[in-house]
Amino acid sequence: MVVSAFVVKGSPDLAAERVDDFCRTGGVQAAHRVFFPAAPPMNPSGQVLKNGPMERASKDEERT
């Protein structure tokens, strides 16, 4: 299983390494791939879609 993280940047200087560091210090499994989408996918009522990010992964910035 490959663990992926989808992170919407709050700061333009956020890097995949900082996401890895955060995961390791918080006791969470570090991601093998980190994606930085421009915005999370939302349904018409404004709720974040949890199944949609994988389809968008090929369009977004990726680090392996």
C-alpha positions in Angstrom: 0.0 0.0 0.0 1.3 3.4 -0.9 0.4 6.2 1.5 -0.3 9.6 -0.2 -0.9 13.0 1.4 -3.0 15.7 -0.2 -2.1 19.1 1.3 -3.6 22.4 0.4 -0.8 24.9 0.9 -1.5 27.7 3.4 2.0 29.1 2.6 3.7 29.1 -0.7 7.0 27.9 0.8 5.5 24.7 2.2 7.6 21.7 0.9 7.0 18.0 0.9 9.9 17.6 3.4 8.1 19.7 6.0 5.0 17.5 5.6 7.3 14.4 6.1 8.7 16.0 9.3 5.3 16.8 10.6 4.1 13.3 10.1 7.1 11.7 11.7 7.0 14.0 14.8 3.2 13.5 15.2 3.4 9.7 15.2 1.6 9.5 11.8 2.9 7.3 9.0 4.9 9.4 6.6 3.5 9.7 3.0 5.4 8.1 0.1 3.8 10.7 -2.2 2.8 14.3 -1.4 0.4 16.2 -3.6 -0.3 19.9 -3.4 -3.7 20.5 -5.1 -4.8 24.2 -5.6 -8.0 23.5 -3.7 -9.7 20.4 -2.3 -12.4 18.9 -4.4 -15.9 19.9 -3.2 -19.4 18.7 -3.8 -22.1 21.2 -4.7 -23.0 21.7 -1.0 -19.4 22.7 -0.2 -18.3 19.5 1.6 -14.8 18.1 0.8 -14.9 15.0 -1.4 -12.7 12.2 0.1 -12.8 9.9 -2.9 -12.0 12.6 -5.5 -8.3 13.4 -4.8 -6.9 10.2 -6.4 -8.5 11.1 -9.8 -7.0 14.6 -9.6 -3.5 13.3 -8.5 -2.2 13.1 -12.1 -3.0 16.8 -12.6 -1.4 18.1 -9.5 2.2 18.6 -8.4 3.7 15.4 -7.1 6.8 14.3 -5.2 7.7 10.6 -5.1 
